[in-house]
Amino acid sequence: MDAHISPEQLYGVDRAILIDAPYITQREYARRTGLTYSSVRSRVERGELPVYRPKASSSALINMMVLAKEALETHEW
């Protein structure tokens, strides 16, 4: 599968956010944002980050789709 997006595919697009994975681990989120892992865990526990749990007993994954949607809705274009 080719993940490359050509300029033709974006023609006429007002704005786009590309998400490489709908959910990522808390450690990966910490790496990508520069936050500490413990800071990310605390934010998850306080409900400050949107999460997805595939099973009730599984670790919370950061929901990147919700974060992208929030970014689009709160940014002033």
C-alpha positions, 0 to 999 in steps of 0.5 A: 500500500502506497501511503504517498499523497500526490499534489493532485489528490490535495487539489482544492483541499482547504485543509488536511490533517494526515493521521498515520495511525488512529490509535497510538500507545501512551509511550508513543504519544509521549515520544511524539509530543516530547512529554514524559510518559508519566505526564501522559499517563497522568493526563489520561487518568485525569481525562485530559486525553481521549483514549480507546480501550479495546477491552476493559482491562487493556491499556488505554490507547491515545485516540489520534482521530479525536485529537485531530478533530478537536484541532480542526474544530478549535483552530481559527482558519 
